[in-house]
């Protein structure tokens, strides 16, 4: 197995996810590429994060631990970038995993193809990676560019943060935005791809994205956060770049409206809907529509108890 001299800094923000942390850190320990450091950033967790982190830094001195007040995931990643000694950066959330050859294949691609960014495919999983299933986006269908990240993000081209490996130089003078509750990674990728970095895509699924009901991406929609992200980006984009972003949001909104309008039209054409209309007309004609509505309302309340 080839080993190169490039140090990879793995940055892991941690906030109250100690139940997954051992598994996540073990996925770093078993990497076939051994020239790495792993920065565990405790964002003021109230669980066993510190205890677990201390056990790992005692086990292997490539693990490094930092503790800070709770300020959010962007603050953690920015601290990690400040402290990282590596030539390349691998981000990883505290509930996700890497395949054991993820760093190896990424750094080999850097050397072979002379690239600044490597992105790999990924799997989804819930509890066990043995039961992993295909991703929710098809990364191989897209060229890695500012335009595609602006136009198709959350619409077929969503990339989990641990799919990437970045040359650290690309992140100079770039920080993850503080104050955003979501989309902070998308903002950062857009700023990186303003520089048109040379990128290589590995189609193998080398990252594992956990579907975690407690995770941030499972607790709400992204519409307001997207508007906040665009507002944040405004000062970093030229007129042409901002126009791409603006038109992408309008297009996505229009596509969403068309989807729901078509769904409503198809529902109205369905046999079930048409049968319901027929029943309603019959009850209306024989004067029992109010009684039927009352009984239906009563059944719904009874079922909800």
C-alpha positions in Angstrom: 0.0 0.0 0.0 1.5 3.3 -1.1 2.0 6.0 1.6 2.8 9.6 0.8 4.2 12.4 2.8 1.0 14.6 2.8 -0.5 15.0 6.3 -4.3 14.9 6.4 -6.1 16.8 9.2 -9.4 15.2 10.0 -11.7 17.8 11.8 -14.6 16.5 13.9 -17.0 18.9 15.6 -18.8 17.2 18.5 -21.9 18.3 20.3 -23.9 15.8 22.4 -23.3 12.8 20.1 -21.1 10.7 22.3 -23.2 7.6 21.5 -21.7 7.6 18.0 -18.2 9.0 18.7 -16.4 5.7 19.4 -17.5 4.3 16.1 -16.6 7.5 14.2 -13.1 7.8 15.7 -12.5 4.1 15.1 -13.2 4.7 11.4 -10.2 7.1 11.5 -7.9 4.8 13.5 -8.3 1.9 10.9 -7.4 4.1 7.9 -5.0 2.4 5.6 -3.4 5.8 5.1 -1.6 6.5 8.3 -0.2 10.0 7.9 -3.1 11.8 9.6 -4.1 13.8 12.7 -7.6 13.9 14.0 -8.8 17.1 15.7 -11.7 16.3 18.1 -13.5 19.7 18.8 -15.9 19.5 21.7 -18.5 22.3 21.3 -19.5 22.5 24.9 -21.2 19.0 25.0 -23.2 18.0 28.1 -22.8 14.2 27.5 -19.7 11.9 27.7 -17.9 13.5 24.7 -14.9 14.6 26.8 -14.5 11.3 28.5 -14.5 9.4 25.2 -12.2 11.9 23.6 -9.7 11.6 26.4 -9.7 7.8 26.0 -8.8 8.1 22.3 -6.0 10.7 22.8 -4.5 8.3 25.4 -4.8 5.5 22.9 -3.1 7.2 19.9 -1.3 10.5 19.9 -2.6 11.3 16.4 -5.8 12.2 18.1 -5.9 15.8 19.4 -8.6 17.2 21.7 -9.9 20.8 22.0 -12.8 22.0 24.2 -14.7 25.2 23.7 -17.9 26.9 24.6 -21.0 26.0 22.6 -21.0 28.3 19.5 -22.1 25.9 16.8 -20.6 23.7 14.1 -19.1 26.5 12.0 -17.2 27.8 15.0 -15.8 24.3 15.6 -14.7 23.8 12.0 -13.1 27.2 12.0 -11.1 26.3 15.1 -10.1 23.0 13.5 -8.8 24.9 10.4 -6.9 27.2 12.7 -5.2 24.4 14.6 -4.8 21.9 11.7 -1.2 21.1 10.7 -2.1 19.1 7.6 -1.6 19.7 3.9 -5.1 18.4 3.3 -8.4 18.7 5.2 -10.9 16.0 5.7 -14.1 17.1 7.5 -16.2 14.5 9.4 -19.3 14.9 11.6 -19.3 13.0 14.9 -22.1 10.6 13.8 -20.7 9.7 10.3 -18.0 7.3 9.2 -15.3 6.9 6.6 -14.4 3.7 4.7 -11.0 2.4 5.8 -9.4 3.3 2.4 -11.0 6.8 2.0 -7.9 8.8 2.8 -5.6 6.4 0.9 -7.5 6.6 -2.3 -8.0 10.4 -2.0 -4.3 11.1 -1.5 -3.4 8.7 -4.3 -5.7 10.7 -6.6 -4.1 13.9 -5.5 -0.7 12.6 -6.6 -1.8 10.8 -9.7 -4.0 13.5 -11.1 -2.4 16.6 -9.6 -5.7 17.9 -8.1 -6.6 20.2 -5.2 -9.9 18.6 -4.3 -11.0 15.0 -4.2 -14.7 14.0 -3.8 -15.9 10.4 -3.3 -19.3 8.9 -3.5 -21.2 7.8 -0.3 -23.7 5.5 1.3 -26.6 6.2 3.6 -27.1 4.2 6.8 -29.0 4.2 10.0 -27.4 1.9 12.6 -25.1 -0.5 10.7 -23.1 0.1 7.6 -23.7 -3.5 6.6 -27.2 -2.4 5.9 -26.2 0.8 4.0 -28.2 1.9 1.0 -27.7 4.1 -2.0 -27.3 7.9 -1.7 -30.0 10.5 -2.3 -28.0 12.3 -5.0 -26.1 11.1 -8.0 -22.7 13.0 -7.8 -21.3 11.3 -10.9 -24.0 13.1 -13.1 -22.5 16.5 -12.5 -19.3 18.4 -13.2 -17.8 19.9 -10.0 -18.2 23.6 -10.7 -19.5 26.8 -9.0 -22.4 26.8 -11.4 -23.6 23.3 -10.6 -23.1 23.8 -6.9 -25.2 26.9 -7.1 -27.9 25.6 -9.5 -28.4 22.0 -8.3 -27.6 22.0 -4.6 -30.5 20.2 -2.7 -31.8 19.3 -6.2 -29.7 16.2 -7.1 -26.2 17.5 -6.3 -26.1 17.6 -2.5 -22.7 16.5 -1.2 -22.2 15.4 2.5 -19.2 17.2 4.0 -17.1 14.1 4.6 -17.1 13.2 0.9 -14.5 15.9 0.3 -10.7 16.1 0.8 -9.4 19.7 0.3 -6.0 21.1 -0.2 -5.7 23.4 2.9 -4.5 26.3 0.8 -8.0 26.5 -0.8 -9.4 27.4 2.7 -7.1 30.3 3.3 -9.1 33.4 4.1 -12.3 31.3 4.0 -14.3 30.5 7.2 -17.5 28.6 7.7 -20.2 31.3 8.3 -21.2 31.9 11.9 -24.9 32.3 12.6 -26.3 30.0 9.9 -28.2 27.1 11.3 -27.8 25.1 8.1 -26.3 25.4 4.6 -23.0 26.6 6.1 -21.1 23.8 4.2 -22.8 24.9 0.9 -21.7 28.5 1.4 -18.1 27.3 2.0 -18.1 25.1 -1.1 -19.3 27.9 -3.3 -16.5 30.2 -2.0 -14.0 27.5 -2.7 -15.3 26.8 -6.2 -15.1 30.5 -7.0 -11.4 29.6 -7.4 -12.2 26.8 -9.9 -10.0 24.2 -8.2 -9.0 21.1 -10.1 -11.2 18.3 -8.8 -11.2 14.6 -9.1 -14.3 12.4 -8.4 -14.0 8.8 -7.1 -17.3 6.9 -7.8 -16.6 4.4 -4.9 -18.8 4.9 -1.8 -16.1 5.8 0.7 -18.2 7.9 3.1 -21.1 6.8 5.2 -23.8 9.4 6.0 -25.9 8.5 9.0 -29.6 9.1 8.9 -29.9 10.4 12.4 -33.4 11.6 13.6 -31.6 13.9 16.1 -29.3 15.4 13.5 -29.6 19.0 12.3 -30.7 18.0 8.8 -33.6 16.0 10.1 -35.3 18.7 12.2 -36.6 21.1 9.6 -36.7 22.6 6.1 -34.1 24.6 4.4 -36.0 27.4 2.7 -35.3 30.2 5.3 -31.7 28.9 5.8 -31.1 29.1 2.0 -32.3 32.7 2.0 -29.9 33.5 4.9 -27.1 31.7 3.1 -27.6 33.7 -0.1 -27.8 36.9 1.9 -24.4 36.0 3.5 -22.8 35.2 0.2 -23.9 38.5 -1.4 -20.8 40.3 -0.3 -18.4 37.6 -1.6 -19.9 37.1 -5.1 -19.5 39.2 -8.3 -22.5 40.2 -10.3 -22.4 37.1 -12.6 -22.0 34.7 -9.7 -24.8 36.2 -7.7 -27.1 36.1 -10.8 -26.4 32.3 -11.1 -27.4 31.9 -7.5 -30.5 34.1 -7.8 -31.7 32.4 -10.9 -31.0 28.9 -9.3 -33.3 29.7 -6.4 -36.1 31.0 -8.6 -35.8 28.0 -10.9 -35.9 25.6 -7.9 -38.9 27.4 -6.4 -40.7 27.2 -9.8 -39.9 23.5 -10.2 -41.3 22.9 -6.7 -44.5 24.7 -7.5 -44.9 22.7 -10.7 -44.3 19.4 -8.8 -47.0 20.1 -6.2 -49.4 21.5 -8.8 -49.1 18.3 -10.9 -49.4 16.2 -7.8 -52.7 18.0 -6.9 -54.0 17.6 -10.5 -53.1 13.8 -10.5 -54.8 13.4 -7.1 -58.0 15.0 -8.4 -58.0 12.7 -11.4 -57.6 9.6 -9.2 -60.4 7.1 -8.7 -60.4 7.6 -4.9 -60.9 11.3 -5.2 -63.6 11.0 -7.8 -65.4 8.4 -5.7 -65.2 10.8 -2.7 -66.8 13.5 -4.8 -69.6 11.2 -5.9 -70.3 10.2 -2.2 -70.4 13.9 -1.3 -72.9 14.7 -4.0 -75.1 11.8 -2.9 -75.1 12.9 0.8 -75.8 16.5 -0.3 -78.7 15.4 -2.5 -80.4 13.4 0.3 -79.7 16.1 2.9 -77.3 14.2 5.0 -74.0 16.1 4.2 -73.8 17.9 7.6 -74.4 14.6 9.5 -71.8 12.9 7.4 -69.3 15.6 8.1 -70.0 15.4 11.8 -69.6 11.7 11.9 -66.3 11.9 9.9 -65.0 14.5 12.3 -66.0 12.3 15.3 -64.2 9.3 13.8 -61.0 11.3 13.3 -61.0 12.6 16.9 -61.6 9.1 18.2 -58.7 7.6 16.1 -56.3 10.3 17.4 -56.9 9.3 21.0 
